[in-house]
Amino acid sequence: MERTAVNPVTWSKDMGFNQGELITGATRILHLSGQTAMSSDGTPQHEGDLAAQLSLSLDNVEGVLAAADMSLSNLVRLNVFATDVDELLQNYGVLSGRLEAAGVAPTTTMLGVSRLAVPGQMVELDGIAAA
């Protein structure tokens, strides 16, 4: 698989994402359902702590990717839903740091939502990976 960043403007690169990515040669595509800060038995974790929820949500994304023999480096699309965008931006380094360490800058959309499906959850991540 080959990835080509498409950035007619460059400000997004400072936030860790590309405006677009051209993917060629991929043979497998994985669509990830929304991942939140839930334990393996489905118990919500870290109520009131967005940074900890974001970290665990990323761990859960990595778990789904690993089950498909992929890693964060395979993410080509990431959607971020947060109940408090200002707080998310204050903790965005949790996300951007992990993506940068994986050497990836997937296309990303961030949305503020009034609530998530599970009460107490503050952030949810979904995406698309390719290999």
Phi and psi in degrees as a GROMACS rama.xvg file:
@    title "Ramachandran Plot"
@    xaxis  label "Phi"
@    yaxis  label "Psi"
@TYPE xy
-121.969  136.115  GLU-2
-113.893  133.691  ARG-3
-125.347  117.981  THR-4
-68.4081  138.752  ALA-5
-121.707  105.968  VAL-6
-133.689  84.0165  ASN-7
-65.3827  -20.225  PRO-8
-127.152  157.711  VAL-9
-114.966  -2.94152  THR-10
-58.7883  -32.0017  TRP-11
-67.8776  -25.66  SER-12
-61.8695  -31.735  LYS-13
-66.7724  -23.4018  ASP-14
-96.3992  0.213352  MET-15
90.6412  20.5313  GLY-16
-141.687  153.14  PHE-17
-92.3871  152.213  ASN-18
-66.8643  -33.8151  GLN-19
-156.424  159.855  GLY-20
-138.681  126.326  GLU-21
-91.5168  121.409  LEU-22
-110.389  125.01  ILE-23
-128.442  150.116  THR-24
77.1334  9.71409  GLY-25
-74.129  138.522  ALA-26
-112.71  -14.4945  THR-27
-134.179  134.592  ARG-28
-123.586  129.987  ILE-29
-118.146  124.167  LEU-30
-99.1064  120.793  HIS-31
-95.9416  129.683  LEU-32
-68.5995  163.496  SER-33
-58.2373  132.618  GLY-34
-115.342  128.972  GLN-35
-121.553  -171.909  THR-36
-85.7136  72.9534  ALA-37
-117.036  142.729  MET-38
-71.09  172.33  SER-39
-63.9257  -20.9701  SER-40
-95.3746  6.89249  ASP-41
88.5321  15.981  GLY-42
-90.0672  126.831  THR-43
-60.6643  143.381  PRO-44
-124.21  155.058  GLN-45
60.27  44.1545  HIS-46
-56.1546  130.981  GLU-47
82.9178  -0.884893  GLY-48
-119.309  90.266  ASP-49
-60.917  -41.1804  LEU-50
-60.5525  -45.7156  ALA-51
-66.5463  -38.2486  ALA-52
-64.757  -41.2583  GLN-53
-63.1297  -42.8483  LEU-54
-62.7671  -46.1827  SER-55
-68.0571  -36.431  LEU-56
-60.1533  -41.676  SER-57
-65.1508  -40.2855  LEU-58
-57.6067  -42.4244  ASP-59
-68.9977  -35.9667  ASN-60
-59.5834  -46.8141  VAL-61
-61.8789  -34.6464  GLU-62
-63.1483  -43.5489  GLY-63
-65.5753  -44.053  VAL-64
-60.3128  -45.5605  LEU-65
-60.9304  -38.1594  ALA-66
-64.5141  -20.986  ALA-67
-102.892  15.7271  ALA-68
58.9969  44.4455  ASP-69
-132.953  177.263  MET-70
-143.706  -179.418  SER-71
-55.5141  -28.7167  LEU-72
-65.3251  -13.9772  SER-73
-90.9483  -7.80287  ASN-74
-64.6456  128.841  LEU-75
-114.051  -13.5276  VAL-76
-147.955  135.294  ARG-77
-139.626  125.471  LEU-78
-107.915  134.201  ASN-79
-120.732  121.019  VAL-80
-113.245  129.645  PHE-81
-138.41  144.543  ALA-82
-80.3602  -13.1571  THR-83
-144.178  95.7331  ASP-84
-63.679  -37.7946  VAL-85
-60.6361  -44.2146  ASP-86
-67.6496  -37.5334  GLU-87
-59.6205  -45.9567  LEU-88
-62.3756  -34.9132  LEU-89
-65.6665  -25.8568  GLN-90
-112  14.6602  ASN-91
-62.3303  -23.8808  TYR-92
-60.0977  -28.5017  GLY-93
-57.7097  -43.877  VAL-94
-77.4288  -53.7529  LEU-95
-64.2626  -33.7107  SER-96
-64.8585  -41.6835  GLY-97
-68.7934  -39.1042  ARG-98
-66.8683  -42.4517  LEU-99
-62.1484  -41.9948  GLU-100
-62.2758  -29.9079  ALA-101
-83.3532  -5.77549  ALA-102
72.4455  33.3717  GLY-103
-133.788  147.07  VAL-104
-136.445  70.7723  ALA-105
-64.8871  154.562  PRO-106
-59.0363  141.183  THR-107
-141.577  141.02  THR-108
-124.749  134.98  THR-109
-115.489  128.105  MET-110
-128.904  138.59  LEU-111
-89.3668  132.972  GLY-112
-127.718  155.79  VAL-113
-73.7948  -30.6808  SER-114
-165.941  164.748  ARG-115
-107.582  172.214  LEU-116
-60.285  -36.9885  ALA-117
-100.899  120.053  VAL-118
-54.2092  138.964  PRO-119
92.3186  -18.7362  GLY-120
-77.6249  136.352  GLN-121
-111.954  -16.922  MET-122
-146.281  144.394  VAL-123
-141.469  139.445  GLU-124
-122.073  134.582  LEU-125
-136.69  165.992  ASP-126
-174.857  -170.843  GLY-127
-133.714  135.173  ILE-128
-122.6  152.451  ALA-129
-139.011  147.549  ALA-130
